[in-house]
């Protein structure tokens, strides 16, 4: 499923809403999660999962093709941990 | 960098303000969105949200694990795990590389 299919599904479930409102809702949800992570905040959606960010220190890496040592800058990565309900649904 | 955790209530509040639905309907829509993603993933479908990231289901094989307390060997059964891969845009944004887009 891709973003546009998600919008179509939600529009089918909500025939009383304009499609552009649904689009706005979908964009709002993912923008809010992105904004929170950008601030360094955690996003917890019980049952679904939690998004958070972790800092990674700078390190010496290696180009696997040439074997040359390269410097890898410190960075922030996002992490998603699936909630219990979602994990169970995926496993059933 | 300690920040208040964002929850469903915060996100539906923004939907309420930006889209002009009632508070109830805003929270219903958020729930439906999460449900649709869950249903897709339960069918082992990949869910790809452009400029955000991709949720996918990976199958794990049976392997032997060990109970760290007793040292006893126990089989870890084949199972499905969920993985989330952030898009390049999300990665850049959380690293402060691009402005809000």
N, CA and C atoms of all chains as a GROMACS GRO file, in nm:
protein
  579
    1UNK      N    1   0.085  -0.119   0.000
    1UNK     CA    2   0.000   0.000   0.000
    1UNK      C    3   0.088   0.124   0.000
    2UNK      N    4   0.055   0.221  -0.080
    2UNK     CA    5   0.130   0.347  -0.079
    2UNK      C    6   0.039   0.460  -0.031
    3UNK      N    7   0.098   0.575  -0.009
    3UNK     CA    8   0.026   0.688   0.049
    3UNK      C    9  -0.108   0.714  -0.021
    4UNK      N   10  -0.106   0.717  -0.157
    4UNK     CA   11  -0.229   0.750  -0.229
    4UNK      C   12  -0.336   0.642  -0.210
    5UNK      N   13  -0.295   0.516  -0.196
    5UNK     CA   14  -0.393   0.410  -0.172
    5UNK      C   15  -0.453   0.420  -0.032
    6UNK      N   16  -0.370   0.463   0.061
    6UNK     CA   17  -0.420   0.485   0.197
    6UNK      C   18  -0.527   0.594   0.196
    7UNK      N   19  -0.500   0.700   0.120
    7UNK     CA   20  -0.596   0.811   0.110
    7UNK      C   21  -0.728   0.762   0.048
    8UNK      N   22  -0.716   0.680  -0.058
    8UNK     CA   23  -0.837   0.628  -0.123
    8UNK      C   24  -0.918   0.540  -0.026
    9UNK      N   25  -0.849   0.454   0.050
    9UNK     CA   26  -0.915   0.368   0.148
    9UNK      C   27  -0.992   0.451   0.251
   10UNK      N   28  -0.925   0.553   0.302
   10UNK     CA   29  -0.989   0.636   0.404
   10UNK      C   30  -1.106   0.715   0.345
   11UNK      N   31  -1.094   0.752   0.219
   11UNK     CA   32  -1.203   0.824   0.153
   11UNK      C   33  -1.324   0.732   0.136
   12UNK      N   34  -1.299   0.605   0.106
   12UNK     CA   35  -1.408   0.509   0.093
   12UNK      C   36  -1.481   0.488   0.226
   13UNK      N   37  -1.403   0.489   0.333
   13UNK     CA   38  -1.463   0.470   0.465
   13UNK      C   39  -1.537   0.594   0.514
   14UNK      N   40  -1.505   0.708   0.453
   14UNK     CA   41  -1.564   0.835   0.498
   14UNK      C   42  -1.623   0.913   0.381
   15UNK      N   43  -1.730   0.859   0.322
   15UNK     CA   44  -1.786   0.923   0.202
   15UNK      C   45  -1.835   1.066   0.227
   16UNK      N   46  -1.857   1.102   0.354
   16UNK     CA   47  -1.906   1.236   0.385
   16UNK      C   48  -1.795   1.340   0.385
   17UNK      N   49  -1.669   1.297   0.372
   17UNK     CA   50  -1.559   1.393   0.373
   17UNK      C   51  -1.504   1.416   0.233
   18UNK      N   52  -1.453   1.536   0.211
   18UNK     CA   53  -1.386   1.565   0.083
   18UNK      C   54  -1.254   1.492   0.079
   19UNK      N   55  -1.217   1.447  -0.041
   19UNK     CA   56  -1.088   1.378  -0.054
   19UNK      C   57  -0.972   1.469  -0.014
   20UNK      N   58  -0.986   1.600  -0.043
   20UNK     CA   59  -0.874   1.687  -0.008
   20UNK      C   60  -0.860   1.701   0.144
   21UNK      N   61  -0.969   1.686   0.217
   21UNK     CA   62  -0.958   1.686   0.364
   21UNK      C   63  -0.886   1.560   0.412
   22UNK      N   64  -0.919   1.447   0.349
   22UNK     CA   65  -0.851   1.322   0.385
   22UNK      C   66  -0.701   1.335   0.358
   23UNK      N   67  -0.669   1.391   0.242
   23UNK     CA   68  -0.527   1.411   0.209
   23UNK      C   69  -0.460   1.496   0.315
   24UNK      N   70  -0.529   1.600   0.356
   24UNK     CA   71  -0.475   1.691   0.456
   24UNK      C   72  -0.453   1.617   0.588
   25UNK      N   73  -0.547   1.529   0.624
   25UNK     CA   74  -0.535   1.453   0.749
   25UNK      C   75  -0.413   1.360   0.743
   26UNK      N   76  -0.403   1.287   0.632
   26UNK     CA   77  -0.291   1.193   0.618
   26UNK      C   78  -0.157   1.268   0.624
   27UNK      N   79  -0.151   1.380   0.552
   27UNK     CA   80  -0.026   1.458   0.555
   27UNK      C   81   0.003   1.510   0.695
   28UNK      N   82  -0.102   1.556   0.764
   28UNK     CA   83  -0.084   1.608   0.900
   28UNK      C   84  -0.025   1.502   0.991
   29UNK      N   85  -0.079   1.380   0.983
   29UNK     CA   86  -0.031   1.273   1.072
   29UNK      C   87   0.119   1.251   1.053
   30UNK      N   88   0.161   1.233   0.927
   30UNK     CA   89   0.303   1.202   0.905
   30UNK      C   90   0.391   1.325   0.928
   31UNK      N   91   0.338   1.445   0.900
   31UNK     CA   92   0.415   1.565   0.929
   31UNK      C   93   0.436   1.584   1.078
   32UNK      N   94   0.332   1.555   1.156
   32UNK     CA   95   0.344   1.571   1.301
   32UNK      C   96   0.448   1.475   1.357
   33UNK      N   97   0.447   1.351   1.307
   33UNK     CA   98   0.546   1.254   1.355
   33UNK      C   99   0.686   1.303   1.317
   34UNK      N  100   0.701   1.348   1.191
   34UNK     CA  101   0.831   1.398   1.145
   34UNK      C  102   0.877   1.517   1.229
   35UNK      N  103   0.786   1.611   1.254
   35UNK     CA  104   0.823   1.730   1.333
   35UNK      C  105   0.868   1.692   1.473
   36UNK      N  106   0.796   1.598   1.534
   36UNK     CA  107   0.831   1.556   1.669
   36UNK      C  108   0.971   1.496   1.670
   37UNK      N  109   0.998   1.408   1.573
   37UNK     CA  110   1.130   1.344   1.568
   37UNK      C  111   1.239   1.446   1.542
   38UNK      N  112   1.208   1.548   1.461
   38UNK     CA  113   1.303   1.654   1.432
   38UNK      C  114   1.340   1.730   1.559
   39UNK      N  115   1.241   1.745   1.649
   39UNK     CA  116   1.267   1.813   1.777
   39UNK      C  117   1.339   1.721   1.875
   40UNK      N  118   1.349   1.592   1.840
   40UNK     CA  119   1.409   1.496   1.932
   40UNK      C  120   1.307   1.431   2.023
   41UNK      N  121   1.178   1.456   1.996
   41UNK     CA  122   1.073   1.398   2.081
   41UNK      C  123   1.036   1.259   2.034
   42UNK      N  124   0.976   1.185   2.124
   42UNK     CA  125   0.931   1.050   2.096
   42UNK      C  126   0.783   1.056   2.060
   43UNK      N  127   0.738   0.967   1.972
   43UNK     CA  128   0.596   0.963   1.936
   43UNK      C  129   0.545   0.825   1.974
   44UNK      N  130   0.447   0.822   2.065
   44UNK     CA  131   0.400   0.694   2.113
   44UNK      C  132   0.254   0.675   2.077
   45UNK      N  133   0.227   0.576   1.992
   45UNK     CA  134   0.090   0.547   1.951
   45UNK      C  135   0.056   0.408   2.002
   46UNK      N  136  -0.001   0.403   2.121
   46UNK     CA  137  -0.028   0.276   2.189
   46UNK      C  138  -0.096   0.175   2.099
   47UNK      N  139  -0.044   0.053   2.100
   47UNK     CA  140  -0.104  -0.052   2.019
   47UNK      C  141  -0.043  -0.057   1.881
   48UNK      N  142  -0.003   0.059   1.830
   48UNK     CA  143   0.057   0.064   1.696
   48UNK      C  144   0.209   0.057   1.707
   49UNK      N  145   0.265   0.151   1.780
   49UNK     CA  146   0.410   0.150   1.796
   49UNK      C  147   0.462   0.285   1.840
   50UNK      N  148   0.592   0.292   1.854
   50UNK     CA  149   0.654   0.417   1.899
   50UNK      C  150   0.771   0.452   1.808
   51UNK      N  151   0.776   0.579   1.772
   51UNK     CA  152   0.888   0.632   1.694
   51UNK      C  153   0.978   0.710   1.788
   52UNK      N  154   1.107   0.693   1.774
   52UNK     CA  155   1.198   0.773   1.855
   52UNK      C  156   1.325   0.797   1.776
   53UNK      N  157   1.413   0.880   1.830
   53UNK     CA  158   1.540   0.904   1.762
   53UNK      C  159   1.655   0.864   1.853
   54UNK      N  160   1.762   0.822   1.791
   54UNK     CA  161   1.882   0.786   1.867
   54UNK      C  162   2.002   0.854   1.802
   55UNK      N  163   2.096   0.897   1.888
   55UNK     CA  164   2.218   0.958   1.836
   55UNK      C  165   2.321   0.851   1.806
   56UNK      N  166   2.387   0.866   1.696
   56UNK     CA  167   2.499   0.776   1.663
   56UNK      C  168   2.626   0.860   1.660
   57UNK      N  169   2.727   0.816   1.733
   57UNK     CA  170   2.854   0.889   1.735
   57UNK      C  171   2.926   0.879   1.602
   58UNK      N  172   3.017   0.971   1.579
   58UNK     CA  173   3.102   0.962   1.460
   58UNK      C  174   3.190   0.839   1.475
   59UNK      N  175   3.224   0.777   1.364
   59UNK     CA  176   3.308   0.656   1.374
   59UNK      C  177   3.391   0.643   1.247
   60UNK      N  178   3.493   0.556   1.256
   60UNK     CA  179   3.570   0.525   1.136
   60UNK      C  180   3.502   0.408   1.068
   61UNK      N  181   3.458   0.429   0.945
   61UNK     CA  182   3.397   0.320   0.872
   61UNK      C  183   3.490   0.274   0.764
   62UNK      N  184   3.445   0.181   0.684
   62UNK     CA  185   3.529   0.129   0.578
   62UNK      C  186   3.445   0.117   0.453
   63UNK      N  187   3.498   0.160   0.342
   63UNK     CA  188   3.430   0.137   0.215
   63UNK      C  189   3.444  -0.013   0.186
   64UNK      N  190   3.332  -0.084   0.183
   64UNK     CA  191   3.342  -0.230   0.170
   64UNK      C  192   3.402  -0.273   0.035
   65UNK      N  193   3.392  -0.187  -0.064
   65UNK     CA  194   3.446  -0.227  -0.195
   65UNK      C  195   3.597  -0.208  -0.203
   66UNK      N  196   3.644  -0.093  -0.153
   66UNK     CA  197   3.788  -0.063  -0.167
   66UNK      C  198   3.866  -0.093  -0.039
   67UNK      N  199   3.794  -0.108   0.075
   67UNK     CA  200   3.864  -0.134   0.200
   67UNK      C  201   3.923  -0.008   0.261
   68UNK      N  202   3.902   0.105   0.195
   68UNK     CA  203   3.957   0.231   0.245
   68UNK      C  204   3.882   0.278   0.369
   69UNK      N  205   3.956   0.333   0.465
   69UNK     CA  206   3.892   0.386   0.586
   69UNK      C  207   3.828   0.520   0.555
   70UNK      N  208   3.706   0.538   0.599
   70UNK     CA  209   3.639   0.667   0.580
   70UNK      C  210   3.580   0.714   0.712
   71UNK      N  211   3.572   0.843   0.726
   71UNK     CA  212   3.514   0.900   0.847
   71UNK      C  213   3.363   0.907   0.831
   72UNK      N  214   3.288   0.852   0.928
   72UNK     CA  215   3.142   0.862   0.924
   72UNK      C  216   3.101   0.964   1.030
   73UNK      N  217   3.032   1.068   0.988
   73UNK     CA  218   2.990   1.175   1.079
   73UNK      C  219   2.889   1.126   1.182
   74UNK      N  220   2.886   1.193   1.296
   74UNK     CA  221   2.782   1.164   1.395
   74UNK      C  222   2.647   1.196   1.331
   75UNK      N  223   2.545   1.117   1.363
   75UNK     CA  224   2.414   1.146   1.305
   75UNK      C  225   2.304   1.101   1.399
   76UNK      N  226   2.183   1.140   1.364
   76UNK     CA  227   2.066   1.100   1.441
   76UNK      C  228   1.987   1.004   1.352
   77UNK      N  229   1.946   0.892   1.408
   77UNK     CA  230   1.865   0.798   1.329
   77UNK      C  231   1.728   0.780   1.396
   78UNK      N  232   1.628   0.749   1.314
   78UNK     CA  233   1.496   0.726   1.371
   78UNK      C  234   1.476   0.576   1.391
   79UNK      N  235   1.401   0.544   1.493
   79UNK     CA  236   1.376   0.404   1.527
   79UNK      C  237   1.226   0.384   1.544
   80UNK      N  238   1.174   0.274   1.493
   80UNK     CA  239   1.032   0.243   1.515
   80UNK      C  240   1.024   0.110   1.587
   81UNK      N  241   0.950   0.108   1.697
   81UNK     CA  242   0.930  -0.018   1.768
   81UNK      C  243   0.781  -0.049   1.760
   82UNK      N  244   0.748  -0.162   1.700
   82UNK     CA  245   0.607  -0.197   1.684
   82UNK      C  246   0.542  -0.222   1.820
   83UNK      N  247   0.419  -0.180   1.834
   83UNK     CA  248   0.344  -0.203   1.958
   83UNK      C  249   0.297  -0.347   1.966
   84UNK      N  250   0.252  -0.384   2.084
   84UNK     CA  251   0.213  -0.523   2.109
   84UNK      C  252   0.102  -0.570   2.015
   85UNK      N  253  -0.001  -0.487   2.002
   85UNK     CA  254  -0.117  -0.526   1.921
   85UNK      C  255  -0.077  -0.544   1.774
   86UNK      N  256   0.003  -0.451   1.723
   86UNK     CA  257   0.047  -0.460   1.584
   86UNK      C  258   0.134  -0.584   1.564
   87UNK      N  259   0.224  -0.608   1.660
   87UNK     CA  260   0.312  -0.725   1.650
   87UNK      C  261   0.232  -0.854   1.646
   88UNK      N  262   0.129  -0.860   1.731
   88UNK     CA  263   0.046  -0.981   1.734
   88UNK      C  264  -0.031  -0.999   1.603
   89UNK      N  265  -0.083  -0.889   1.548
   89UNK     CA  266  -0.158  -0.898   1.422
   89UNK      C  267  -0.068  -0.946   1.308
   90UNK      N  268   0.055  -0.896   1.306
   90UNK     CA  269   0.148  -0.933   1.200
   90UNK      C  270   0.188  -1.080   1.212
   91UNK      N  271   0.185  -1.130   1.335
   91UNK     CA  272   0.228  -1.268   1.360
   91UNK      C  273   0.118  -1.372   1.356
   92UNK      N  274  -0.007  -1.328   1.344
   92UNK     CA  275  -0.114  -1.427   1.354
   92UNK      C  276  -0.148  -1.486   1.218
   93UNK      N  277   1.773   1.788   2.531
   93UNK     CA  278   1.694   1.739   2.417
   93UNK      C  279   1.573   1.662   2.467
   94UNK      N  280   1.553   1.660   2.601
   94UNK     CA  281   1.436   1.589   2.655
   94UNK      C  282   1.308   1.664   2.616
   95UNK      N  283   1.219   1.593   2.551
   95UNK     CA  284   1.099   1.656   2.495
   95UNK      C  285   0.978   1.577   2.539
   96UNK      N  286   0.866   1.644   2.542
   96UNK     CA  287   0.742   1.577   2.577
   96UNK      C  288   0.706   1.476   2.468
   97UNK      N  289   0.665   1.357   2.510
   97UNK     CA  290   0.625   1.254   2.415
   97UNK      C  291   0.496   1.293   2.345
   98UNK      N  292   0.493   1.275   2.213
   98UNK     CA  293   0.374   1.306   2.134
   98UNK      C  294   0.284   1.183   2.131
   99UNK      N  295   0.157   1.203   2.156
   99UNK     CA  296   0.062   1.091   2.159
   99UNK      C  297  -0.051   1.113   2.058
  100UNK      N  298  -0.141   1.014   2.055
  100UNK     CA  299  -0.261   1.027   1.970
  100UNK      C  300  -0.333   1.159   1.994
  101UNK      N  301  -0.348   1.197   2.121
  101UNK     CA  302  -0.423   1.318   2.156
  101UNK      C  303  -0.362   1.440   2.088
  102UNK      N  304  -0.228   1.448   2.087
  102UNK     CA  305  -0.160   1.563   2.025
  102UNK      C  306  -0.184   1.566   1.876
  103UNK      N  307  -0.176   1.449   1.813
  103UNK     CA  308  -0.192   1.445   1.667
  103UNK      C  309  -0.336   1.476   1.629
  104UNK      N  310  -0.433   1.418   1.702
  104UNK     CA  311  -0.571   1.449   1.664
  104UNK      C  312  -0.606   1.594   1.690
  105UNK      N  313  -0.540   1.655   1.789
  105UNK     CA  314  -0.562   1.798   1.813
  105UNK      C  315  -0.518   1.882   1.692
  106UNK      N  316  -0.406   1.843   1.631
  106UNK     CA  317  -0.359   1.916   1.513
  106UNK      C  318  -0.455   1.894   1.395
  107UNK      N  319  -0.507   1.771   1.381
  107UNK     CA  320  -0.605   1.744   1.274
  107UNK      C  321  -0.728   1.833   1.297
  108UNK      N  322  -0.772   1.836   1.423
  108UNK     CA  323  -0.888   1.919   1.460
  108UNK      C  324  -0.867   2.065   1.420
  109UNK      N  325  -0.748   2.117   1.448
  109UNK     CA  326  -0.720   2.258   1.419
  109UNK      C  327  -0.701   2.284   1.270
  110UNK      N  328  -0.634   2.191   1.202
  110UNK     CA  329  -0.599   2.218   1.062
  110UNK      C  330  -0.708   2.182   0.963
  111UNK      N  331  -0.787   2.079   0.994
  111UNK     CA  332  -0.885   2.032   0.896
  111UNK      C  333  -1.026   2.079   0.931
  112UNK      N  334  -1.048   2.110   1.058
  112UNK     CA  335  -1.179   2.160   1.095
  112UNK      C  336  -1.285   2.053   1.116
  113UNK      N  337  -1.240   1.929   1.140
  113UNK     CA  338  -1.337   1.826   1.181
  113UNK      C  339  -1.357   1.841   1.332
  114UNK      N  340  -1.459   1.773   1.385
  114UNK     CA  341  -1.476   1.776   1.530
  114UNK      C  342  -1.360   1.700   1.594
  115UNK      N  343  -1.342   1.722   1.724
  115UNK     CA  344  -1.234   1.651   1.794
  115UNK      C  345  -1.255   1.500   1.785
  116UNK      N  346  -1.380   1.458   1.803
  116UNK     CA  347  -1.411   1.316   1.797
  116UNK      C  348  -1.376   1.256   1.662
  117UNK      N  349  -1.421   1.327   1.558
  117UNK     CA  350  -1.397   1.275   1.424
  117UNK      C  351  -1.248   1.276   1.392
  118UNK      N  352  -1.177   1.376   1.440
  118UNK     CA  353  -1.032   1.383   1.417
  118UNK      C  354  -0.963   1.261   1.477
  119UNK      N  355  -1.004   1.225   1.598
  119UNK     CA  356  -0.938   1.110   1.659
  119UNK      C  357  -0.982   0.980   1.593
  120UNK      N  358  -1.108   0.974   1.546
  120UNK     CA  359  -1.154   0.856   1.471
  120UNK      C  360  -1.072   0.836   1.344
  121UNK      N  361  -1.048   0.946   1.273
  121UNK     CA  362  -0.974   0.937   1.147
  121UNK      C  363  -0.830   0.890   1.170
  122UNK      N  364  -0.768   0.940   1.277
  122UNK     CA  365  -0.632   0.896   1.309
  122UNK      C  366  -0.632   0.745   1.336
  123UNK      N  367  -0.734   0.700   1.410
  123UNK     CA  368  -0.746   0.558   1.442
  123UNK      C  369  -0.765   0.475   1.315
  124UNK      N  370  -0.850   0.525   1.225
  124UNK     CA  371  -0.874   0.453   1.098
  124UNK      C  372  -0.746   0.443   1.018
  125UNK      N  373  -0.669   0.551   1.017
  125UNK     CA  374  -0.544   0.551   0.942
  125UNK      C  375  -0.449   0.443   0.997
  126UNK      N  376  -0.435   0.440   1.129
  126UNK     CA  377  -0.347   0.340   1.190
  126UNK      C  378  -0.401   0.199   1.165
  127UNK      N  379  -0.534   0.184   1.169
  127UNK     CA  380  -0.595   0.052   1.142
  127UNK      C  381  -0.568   0.005   1.001
  128UNK      N  382  -0.580   0.096   0.904
  128UNK     CA  383  -0.556   0.058   0.764
  128UNK      C  384  -0.412   0.011   0.744
  129UNK      N  385  -0.319   0.081   0.807
  129UNK     CA  386  -0.178   0.040   0.796
  129UNK      C  387  -0.162  -0.098   0.861
  130UNK      N  388  -0.225  -0.116   0.977
  130UNK     CA  389  -0.217  -0.245   1.048
  130UNK      C  390  -0.273  -0.359   0.963
  131UNK      N  391  -0.389  -0.335   0.902
  131UNK     CA  392  -0.453  -0.438   0.819
  131UNK      C  393  -0.361  -0.478   0.702
  132UNK      N  394  -0.301  -0.378   0.638
  132UNK     CA  395  -0.210  -0.406   0.528
  132UNK      C  396  -0.091  -0.488   0.575
  133UNK      N  397  -0.033  -0.447   0.688
  133UNK     CA  398   0.084  -0.519   0.738
  133UNK      C  399   0.048  -0.660   0.782
  134UNK      N  400  -0.073  -0.677   0.835
  134UNK     CA  401  -0.118  -0.810   0.877
  134UNK      C  402  -0.128  -0.902   0.756
  135UNK      N  403  -0.154  -0.843   0.638
  135UNK     CA  404  -0.157  -0.922   0.514
  135UNK      C  405  -0.017  -0.936   0.455
  136UNK      N  406   0.083  -0.893   0.531
  136UNK     CA  407   0.225  -0.898   0.491
  136UNK      C  408   0.255  -0.805   0.374
  137UNK      N  409   0.170  -0.706   0.356
  137UNK     CA  410   0.197  -0.609   0.251
  137UNK      C  411   0.295  -0.504   0.302
  138UNK      N  412   0.371  -0.449   0.212
  138UNK     CA  413   0.460  -0.337   0.247
  138UNK      C  414   0.378  -0.208   0.241
  139UNK      N  415   0.398  -0.122   0.337
  139UNK     CA  416   0.328   0.006   0.336
  139UNK      C  417   0.431   0.116   0.316
  140UNK      N  418   0.418   0.186   0.203
  140UNK     CA  419   0.518   0.285   0.168
  140UNK      C  420   0.456   0.424   0.168
  141UNK      N  421   0.501   0.507   0.261
  141UNK     CA  422   0.450   0.643   0.271
  141UNK      C  423   0.560   0.734   0.218
  142UNK      N  424   0.537   0.789   0.099
  142UNK     CA  425   0.642   0.869   0.037
  142UNK      C  426   0.682   0.985   0.128
  143UNK      N  427   0.807   1.018   0.126
  143UNK     CA  428   0.872   1.122   0.206
  143UNK      C  429   0.867   1.096   0.357
  144UNK      N  430   0.813   0.980   0.397
  144UNK     CA  431   0.815   0.944   0.540
  144UNK      C  432   0.898   0.817   0.560
  145UNK      N  433   0.847   0.707   0.505
  145UNK     CA  434   0.922   0.583   0.520
  145UNK      C  435   0.841   0.462   0.480
  146UNK      N  436   0.902   0.345   0.492
  146UNK     CA  437   0.840   0.221   0.450
  146UNK      C  438   0.832   0.123   0.566
  147UNK      N  439   0.712   0.069   0.588
  147UNK     CA  440   0.694  -0.037   0.686
  147UNK      C  441   0.691  -0.168   0.610
  148UNK      N  442   0.766  -0.266   0.654
  148UNK     CA  443   0.757  -0.394   0.587
  148UNK      C  444   0.767  -0.508   0.687
  149UNK      N  445   0.721  -0.624   0.644
  149UNK     CA  446   0.720  -0.740   0.731
  149UNK      C  447   0.829  -0.836   0.682
  150UNK      N  448   0.916  -0.876   0.774
  150UNK     CA  449   1.021  -0.971   0.738
  150UNK      C  450   1.000  -1.102   0.810
  151UNK      N  451   1.027  -1.211   0.740
  151UNK     CA  452   1.009  -1.343   0.800
  151UNK      C  453   1.140  -1.388   0.862
  152UNK      N  454   1.132  -1.436   0.985
  152UNK     CA  455   1.251  -1.486   1.054
  152UNK      C  456   1.243  -1.638   1.058
  153UNK      N  457   1.355  -1.704   1.035
  153UNK     CA  458   1.358  -1.850   1.042
  153UNK      C  459   1.371  -1.897   1.187
  154UNK      N  460   1.349  -2.027   1.203
  154UNK     CA  461   1.372  -2.090   1.333
  154UNK      C  462   1.521  -2.082   1.367
  155UNK      N  463   1.552  -2.048   1.490
  155UNK     CA  464   1.693  -2.055   1.531
  155UNK      C  465   1.699  -2.094   1.678
  156UNK      N  466   1.816  -2.139   1.721
  156UNK     CA  467   1.828  -2.177   1.860
  156UNK      C  468   1.872  -2.057   1.941
  157UNK      N  469   1.801  -2.034   2.050
  157UNK     CA  470   1.838  -1.928   2.141
  157UNK      C  471   1.876  -1.991   2.273
  158UNK      N  472   1.907  -1.905   2.371
  158UNK     CA  473   1.946  -1.958   2.501
  158UNK      C  474   1.880  -1.874   2.607
  159UNK      N  475   1.824  -1.938   2.705
  159UNK     CA  476   1.772  -1.864   2.818
  159UNK      C  477   1.891  -1.810   2.896
  160UNK      N  478   1.908  -1.677   2.897
  160UNK     CA  479   2.030  -1.622   2.957
  160UNK      C  480   2.040  -1.651   3.107
  161UNK      N  481   1.928  -1.676   3.171
  161UNK     CA  482   1.932  -1.699   3.315
  161UNK      C  483   1.975  -1.843   3.346
  162UNK      N  484   1.917  -1.938   3.272
  162UNK     CA  485   1.943  -2.079   3.303
  162UNK      C  486   2.047  -2.142   3.210
  163UNK      N  487   2.076  -2.075   3.098
  163UNK     CA  488   2.171  -2.130   3.002
  163UNK      C  489   2.110  -2.240   2.916
  164UNK      N  490   1.983  -2.264   2.937
  164UNK     CA  491   1.913  -2.369   2.864
  164UNK      C  492   1.889  -2.330   2.719
  165UNK      N  493   1.909  -2.421   2.626
  165UNK     CA  494   1.884  -2.392   2.485
  165UNK      C  495   1.734  -2.402   2.455
  166UNK      N  496   1.680  -2.300   2.392
  166UNK     CA  497   1.538  -2.304   2.354
  166UNK      C  498   1.525  -2.262   2.208
  167UNK      N  499   1.434  -2.327   2.134
  167UNK     CA  500   1.416  -2.288   1.995
  167UNK      C  501   1.339  -2.156   1.987
  168UNK      N  502   1.384  -2.066   1.901
  168UNK     CA  503   1.307  -1.944   1.873
  168UNK      C  504   1.231  -1.975   1.745
  169UNK      N  505   1.101  -1.979   1.755
  169UNK     CA  506   1.017  -2.023   1.644
  169UNK      C  507   1.019  -1.924   1.528
  170UNK      N  508   0.991  -1.973   1.406
  170UNK     CA  509   0.984  -1.882   1.292
  170UNK      C  510   0.878  -1.776   1.320
  171UNK      N  511   0.905  -1.654   1.288
  171UNK     CA  512   0.807  -1.549   1.316
  171UNK      C  513   0.823  -1.434   1.218
  172UNK      N  514   0.727  -1.346   1.219
  172UNK     CA  515   0.732  -1.226   1.135
  172UNK      C  516   0.768  -1.107   1.220
  173UNK      N  517   0.857  -1.026   1.173
  173UNK     CA  518   0.887  -0.903   1.246
  173UNK      C  519   0.866  -0.784   1.154
  174UNK      N  520   0.839  -0.672   1.219
  174UNK     CA  521   0.811  -0.553   1.144
  174UNK      C  522   0.934  -0.467   1.133
  175UNK      N  523   0.959  -0.412   1.016
  175UNK     CA  524   1.070  -0.318   1.011
  175UNK      C  525   1.024  -0.187   0.949
  176UNK      N  526   1.083  -0.080   0.995
  176UNK     CA  527   1.054   0.052   0.941
  176UNK      C  528   1.182   0.111   0.887
  177UNK      N  529   1.177   0.152   0.761
  177UNK     CA  530   1.293   0.214   0.700
  177UNK      C  531   1.258   0.358   0.668
  178UNK      N  532   1.322   0.453   0.737
  178UNK     CA  533   1.289   0.593   0.712
  178UNK      C  534   1.332   0.634   0.571
  179UNK      N  535   1.256   0.723   0.510
  179UNK     CA  536   1.294   0.772   0.377
  179UNK      C  537   1.412   0.867   0.391
  180UNK      N  538   1.479   0.894   0.279
  180UNK     CA  539   1.592   0.986   0.281
  180UNK      C  540   1.549   1.123   0.333
  181UNK      N  541   1.427   1.164   0.296
  181UNK     CA  542   1.377   1.295   0.340
  181UNK      C  543   1.364   1.301   0.493
  182UNK      N  544   1.308   1.193   0.550
  182UNK     CA  545   1.295   1.188   0.697
  182UNK      C  546   1.434   1.187   0.763
  183UNK      N  547   1.525   1.107   0.708
  183UNK     CA  548   1.661   1.100   0.763
  183UNK      C  549   1.726   1.239   0.762
  184UNK      N  550   1.712   1.308   0.649
  184UNK     CA  551   1.772   1.441   0.637
  184UNK      C  552   1.708   1.538   0.735
  185UNK      N  553   1.575   1.531   0.745
  185UNK     CA  554   1.507   1.627   0.834
  185UNK      C  555   1.548   1.609   0.978
  186UNK      N  556   1.556   1.484   1.025
  186UNK     CA  557   1.592   1.469   1.166
  186UNK      C  558   1.739   1.502   1.190
  187UNK      N  559   1.816   1.512   1.083
  187UNK     CA  560   1.955   1.556   1.097
  187UNK      C  561   1.971   1.704   1.068
  188UNK      N  562   1.858   1.773   1.056
  188UNK     CA  563   1.860   1.917   1.036
  188UNK      C  564   1.917   1.961   0.902
  189UNK      N  565   1.908   1.873   0.801
  189UNK     CA  566   1.969   1.907   0.673
  189UNK      C  567   1.878   1.987   0.580
  190UNK      N  568   1.749   1.968   0.590
  190UNK     CA  569   1.660   2.044   0.503
  190UNK      C  570   1.553   2.114   0.585
  191UNK      N  571   1.504   2.222   0.532
  191UNK     CA  572   1.399   2.294   0.602
  191UNK      C  573   1.267   2.220   0.583
  192UNK      N  574   1.171   2.260   0.661
  192UNK     CA  575   1.038   2.197   0.655
  192UNK      C  576   0.982   2.202   0.513
  193UNK      N  577   0.941   2.086   0.462
  193UNK     CA  578   0.893   2.086   0.324
  193UNK      C  579   0.761   2.024   0.308
   0.00000   0.00000   0.00000
